[in-house]
Amino acid sequence: MDGNPDPEDPNAIVKVYNTYKTDVTATSVHAYHRTDSIQVKCQVTGGRVIRLGDQYKGPTPHRDGIWYLMDTGEWAPAVYVDTGKPNLPACAAS
């Protein structure tokens, strides 16, 4: 599991990656504290699925394979991010 799963812990982190794709090796490019504010532009489905442990307390229902493109160009797994919106626009093919 990526980082600390406790959403109430201000030291909990979420790793973001250079890609959401399943057919290439993803590299963690940055880590954000769960309390950090991020800007998400769009989402993709069918991406890598992040394994969730028994301690998972993130958004439900689980958003397996959904990834958000941040304004920084980094990809954040939706299982750890709550945008407060039911959906985001689909990202253009890349």
Secondary structure, DSSP 8 states (H G I E B T S, - for coil): --S---TT-TT-EEEEES---SSS---EEEEEETTS---EEEEESS-------TT--SSSS--TT-EEEETTS-EEEGGG---SSS---B----
